[in-house]
């Protein structure tokens, strides 16, 4: 069974977290919600999220990928060395890194974007380019193991790309 980490912090963009999680689970992929500490978190629009794992306690080697939600959560998540290490480890091992909207901030802080093709909300285009990425105004951009999307209307293309990456060769 494929296993993916979904990073969580308060003020995640509700749809950008839950829609990919539900879509992957529909395909039989285990998605574990992970945050600074176990407990209840809330999205920007109030949708709750119960988290049972701390990112300090997970081994990225046990997972096939990581998803970073949009909203304001990425600005909080990128401040934790454990998160940056998880993202770097996933990239080193060419495992899935899914990012949507403002989630690109985490990849910028992890230092993994030099020479990569990505998209994001246009509001952080400069951050992505300053981190060395080539930015495209497209619904979903796939560059190897990094799958990126702009915003909620792009979730169908983004979710399909995530599933395709995880289930390729099966």
MIKOLVO-239604 format. One line per 4 residues: their letters; for each residue x, y, z of C-alpha. Coordinates in pm, 1 decimal, always signed. Layout:
N
a> X/Y/Z | ...
END
This chain:
170
xxxx> +0.0/+0.0/+0.0 | +122.5/+349.5/-88.8 | +152.1/+593.0/+201.9 | +161.1/+972.5/+190.6
xxxx> +208.0/+1240.9/+455.0 | -30.8/+1537.0/+450.4 | +122.3/+1831.2/+636.7 | -118.7/+2029.1/+854.1
xxxx> -113.1/+2358.4/+1041.5 | -391.4/+2600.6/+1129.4 | -525.4/+2817.5/+848.8 | -472.0/+2560.0/+573.3
xxxx> -686.8/+2617.4/+265.3 | -972.5/+2377.8/+332.7 | -1025.9/+2248.9/-22.1 | -654.0/+2227.1/-100.1
xxxx> -600.5/+1996.1/+194.3 | -913.8/+1782.3/+193.7 | -982.5/+1728.2/-178.6 | -643.5/+1565.2/-256.4
xxxx> -660.6/+1363.2/+66.8 | -1004.3/+1226.8/-22.3 | -902.9/+1157.7/-382.9 | -592.9/+962.0/-279.7
xxxx> -789.5/+767.3/-20.6 | -1043.8/+677.5/-290.4 | -755.7/+505.7/-471.2 | -661.8/+306.3/-159.7
xxxx> -362.1/+523.3/-74.7 | -303.2/+572.6/+297.2 | -279.1/+942.5/+382.9 | -154.1/+1026.3/+732.2
xxxx> -220.7/+1375.4/+865.6 | +81.8/+1514.0/+1046.6 | +135.1/+1841.1/+1234.9 | +353.3/+1998.1/+1502.2
xxxx> +160.4/+1799.0/+1763.3 | -147.2/+1576.8/+1763.9 | -476.7/+1757.5/+1803.5 | -742.7/+1955.5/+1621.8
xxxx> -655.4/+2210.4/+1354.9 | -881.9/+2434.6/+1148.6 | -877.0/+2555.6/+792.1 | -918.5/+2916.6/+682.7
xxxx> -1292.4/+2859.3/+648.5 | -1331.8/+2658.1/+967.0 | -1320.6/+2300.6/+841.0 | -1165.9/+2092.9/+1121.8
xxxx> -886.1/+1844.1/+1088.4 | -794.7/+1589.1/+1355.8 | -424.3/+1502.6/+1351.6 | -282.1/+1200.2/+1530.2
xxxx> +87.3/+1230.6/+1440.4 | +363.9/+1479.8/+1512.6 | +602.9/+1548.8/+1228.5 | +884.6/+1500.1/+1480.1
xxxx> +777.9/+1135.7/+1511.9 | +745.9/+1033.9/+1145.7 | +1016.1/+878.0/+933.5 | +992.4/+1007.3/+574.9
xxxx> +1151.7/+680.7/+465.7 | +824.1/+507.2/+557.2 | +628.9/+717.8/+304.3 | +596.8/+750.3/-71.5
xxxx> +535.2/+1123.3/-68.3 | +432.4/+1439.7/+108.3 | +154.8/+1689.7/+37.3 | +174.5/+2053.2/+142.7
xxxx> -156.2/+2242.0/+158.8 | -206.0/+2601.7/+61.2 | -359.6/+2878.1/+266.4 | -155.2/+3045.9/+538.2
xxxx> -35.2/+2714.4/+682.9 | +276.4/+2695.2/+460.5 | +415.8/+3013.2/+615.9 | +397.1/+2838.6/+953.9
xxxx> +511.9/+2496.4/+833.8 | +831.1/+2625.2/+670.1 | +960.1/+2743.8/+1006.8 | +1008.1/+2387.9/+1134.4
xxxx> +1341.0/+2219.8/+1052.6 | +1166.3/+1880.7/+1067.7 | +932.5/+1981.7/+783.6 | +1217.9/+2109.1/+569.1
xxxx> +1408.2/+1786.3/+632.5 | +1104.8/+1576.5/+532.9 | +1070.1/+1771.2/+208.0 | +1443.7/+1749.3/+131.3
xxxx> +1448.0/+1374.9/+201.9 | +1147.4/+1317.7/-25.5 | +1319.6/+1514.0/-299.9 | +1650.7/+1328.7/-260.1
xxxx> +1466.9/+998.4/-296.3 | +1252.8/+1128.1/-587.3 | +935.5/+1064.7/-390.1 | +619.9/+1265.8/-449.2
xxxx> +610.0/+1626.0/-332.5 | +269.2/+1781.5/-393.9 | +224.4/+2153.8/-342.2 | -63.6/+2386.4/-420.1
xxxx> -114.2/+2761.2/-392.4 | +106.4/+2909.2/-116.2 | +257.5/+2565.8/-39.6 | +548.4/+2660.8/-263.4
xxxx> +687.0/+2861.4/+28.0 | +780.4/+2535.2/+200.3 | +971.6/+2416.7/-106.4 | +1146.0/+2755.9/-131.4
xxxx> +1256.9/+2729.6/+230.7 | +1370.2/+2369.3/+178.5 | +1598.7/+2490.1/-101.4 | +1488.3/+2232.1/-359.6
xxxx> +1356.1/+2451.1/-642.4 | +1670.6/+2551.4/-831.3 | +1620.5/+2453.3/-1194.0 | +1273.0/+2306.5/-1133.6
xxxx> +947.1/+2385.0/-1317.3 | +654.1/+2479.6/-1094.3 | +337.4/+2677.1/-1055.6 | +170.8/+2833.5/-752.0
xxxx> -66.3/+3111.3/-668.9 | +60.6/+3409.6/-870.0 | +110.1/+3594.3/-541.2 | +427.0/+3394.7/-466.9
xxxx> +559.4/+3375.9/-823.2 | +853.0/+3603.5/-729.0 | +939.2/+3383.8/-428.8 | +939.9/+3073.3/-648.4
xxxx> +1157.7/+3238.6/-914.3 | +1392.8/+3384.5/-653.5 | +1436.2/+3029.0/-519.8 | +1556.8/+2928.1/-868.0
xxxx> +1241.4/+2778.8/-1018.8 | +1092.0/+2840.6/-1360.9 | +732.5/+2946.3/-1289.6 | +440.9/+2869.8/-1523.2
xxxx> +85.0/+3004.1/-1511.1 | -73.6/+2662.4/-1564.5 | -329.1/+2460.0/-1367.3 | -80.9/+2186.1/-1282.2
xxxx> +290.0/+2145.8/-1349.9 | +470.8/+1814.1/-1314.6 | +850.1/+1821.2/-1294.5 | +974.1/+1478.4/-1196.6
xxxx> +859.6/+1419.1/-840.3 | +731.0/+1772.9/-780.5 | +366.2/+1826.6/-868.6 | +235.3/+2179.6/-825.7
xxxx> -93.8/+2361.0/-878.4 | -216.6/+2719.8/-851.7 | -542.4/+2723.1/-655.3 | -869.9/+2539.0/-576.1
xxxx> -1011.8/+2541.0/-931.3 | -701.2/+2342.1/-1035.4 | -759.6/+2061.3/-783.0 | -897.7/+1813.3/-1040.8
xxxx> -581.2/+1831.0/-1256.1 | -360.3/+1835.4/-945.9 | -530.3/+1534.5/-786.0 | -514.1/+1336.3/-1111.0
xxxx> -140.2/+1405.6/-1139.1 | -86.3/+1295.5/-777.6 | -271.4/+967.4/-835.4 | -92.8/+907.0/-1166.3
xxxx> +247.9/+957.0/-1000.9 | +174.6/+728.9/-706.7 | +10.4/+450.4/-906.2 | +239.7/+449.1/-1210.6
xx> +358.5/+103.7/-1294.2 | +87.6/-68.1/-1089.8
END
